[in-house]
Amino acid sequence: MTTGTGRPRDATIDVAVLEATLRQLARDGMGGLSLAAVAAEAGTTRPAIYRRWADKSALVVDAVAHLAAVDPPVARGEPFADLVAELEHFRHCITEAAALPLAGLMMGDGVTPAVRDQYAREVVRPRRARIRACLESALARGELSPDADLAVAGSFLTGSWYAFALSDTTPPDDWARRTATLVWRACGGSPP
């Protein structure tokens, strides 16, 4: 987000708005998100929000990206453990901000290509890259079969969360480990 001439933008307002958006999303979901309520909670105004974000979708994407950027798992060199940590972080991000509807929204017709690209660039691609790095590390260490289809395997990992959600079923508490184990085995590996 760039600003034109005039006084510099207050970055503390940006953070306050993003964090208020996350709290509002967690409480009210995407459908109940009110920019007036976000502005009030953040101690700013709706015009200040609209100077920073084109619309509610762009704000929500930035808020979820902000959450995902806070304490992402650091690869420790143990691919299976790193993968489980990545999936736990995914679970945290998607439940903390009630961000599941955002994925559906991004596939809808009402989202501008710019916002859809922003979502892919700031939320989806970094996560997929970290998941792919876990799988490639395992492949390089000989922990997975050389012919493992890592592209499909990577999509199964987060896709299983969406499958639970679409069937209105709560994922098990140990979802991250169980999902990683299943994909690991499907790729010819033996999880530790």
N, C-alpha and C positions, 0 to 999 in steps of 0.2 A: 504494500500500500504506500503510495507516494503522496506527498502533499504539494500544493502549489505555493504561490507566494503568500506571505503573511506569517503569522507567528508559528513557531514549530509546534508540532503535535505533541501532546503530553502522553508519553508511553504508558504511564501508570493508568490512564483512562482505558487504553487498549486492554491491558491485563485485567482490570476490574470488570470491563464489559465481557471479556471472554470467560472469566470465572463465574460471573453472574449468569451468563448464558448456560454454562455447564450445570449450575445448580438448578436453574429453571427447567432445563431439559430433563434432568434426573427426576424432578418433582412432577412436571406437567407434561412431559413428552413433547415431541415435535409439534403436534397439533395444538397444544395448549401454550406454546411459547409466545409470550407477549413482549414485543420490543419496548413497550412503555414500562412494563414491570422490570425488564432487564435494565433499562436506563435508570429507573428509580433505585434499584438495588445497587447499581454500580456508581451511583452518585453523579450521574450525568444526564443528558437529554437525548431524546430521540433524534433530533437533528445532528447531534454529535456522533451518534451511531451511524446515521446515513452518510455522514461525511467520510466515514471509515470503511463502510461496507455497503455494497450496492443494494443488497436485499437480505432478507432473513436467511435464505439458503447459504449465501456467502458467509454470513456471520456464523452460522452453525458449523460450516465446514472448517472455518478458522478455529472455532472453539474446540472441536474434536481433534483437530491437528495439534492445537495447544496442549490438550490433555495427553495425546499420544507422544508428544515430545518431552513430557515430564518423566524423567527416570525410565527411559526405555532400557530393556535388559542389555547388559554388556556381555558379549560373547566371552566365555571363560575357557574355550578350547575343548570343551566336552560337547560334541554336537547334539547328542540326545538331550542332555540336561539344558543346553542352550535353547533347543527347540521347545521343550516344555516351558521354560521361562518366557519365551516369546509368546506362546499361546496363553499363558497366565496373564501376561501384559495385555494381550488382545482382549481377553475376557474382562479384565478390569476396565479397559477403555470403553468397551461396548456397553457394559452395564453401568458404569459410573455416570455416564452422560446420557443414558437411555438412547444411545446413538444408533441402535439397530434400524429404526425407520429411515435414517439418513441414507443407508445403502439403497433402499427401495426408492426413495425420493430421487436419488441420482440417476436412476434408470428411467425415470418418468419423462414425459414430454415437456413439462413445465420448467425444466431447469435449463439455464443458458449453457451453451458449450463452454464458456469461460469458467463457470462455477463447476461444471462437471470435470473439466480439466484440472482445476484447482484441487478438487477432492481426490482425483487420481494421483496427482503430483504430491500432495501434502499428507494424505492419509493412506491410500492404498499402496502406492509403489514403495514407499519406505518399509512398510510392514512386509510386503511380498519379497523385497530384496533381503531383509534380515532372515526370513524363513528360508529363502533359497540358499543363502550363505550357510545356514545350519546344515541343510541337506548336502550341499556341495562339499562342505568340510567332512561330513561323514563319508561321502563317496571317495574323496581323496585319501581318507584314512583306511579305506577298504571295509568300512562298516556297513555299506550298502552295496547292492549288486551293481556292477558296471552298466547294466542295461536298464537301471531304474528310470522310470519316467518322472523326473523331478518337477516338470511343469505341471503335470496332472496331480502329482502328490501334493505339491504346494497348495493347489486349489482345494483339495480335499480337506486340508487342515482347518482353515477358517470357514470353509463351506459347511462343515458339519455343524458349526454353531448356528448358521442360518437355517439349516434343515431342522434343528430342534425348535428354533423360534417359529418357523412356518407351521410346524405341527402343534404349536402351542404346548410344547413339552419343555420343562425346565432341564437344562443340561445337568448331568451329575456333578457333584462337587469335585470329583477327580477327572473332569472332562479333559483338561489339558494333557495329562499323562496318558489317559486311555486313548485319546485321539492320536497323540504322537506315537504311541505303541503300535496302534493299528496300521498307521501309514508306514512306520519303520519296517514292520513285518512285510507289508505289501511291497516294499522296495528291496526285499531280500535280506533285511538285517535282523539281528537279534538284539532287542533293547536290553540295556544293562539292568 
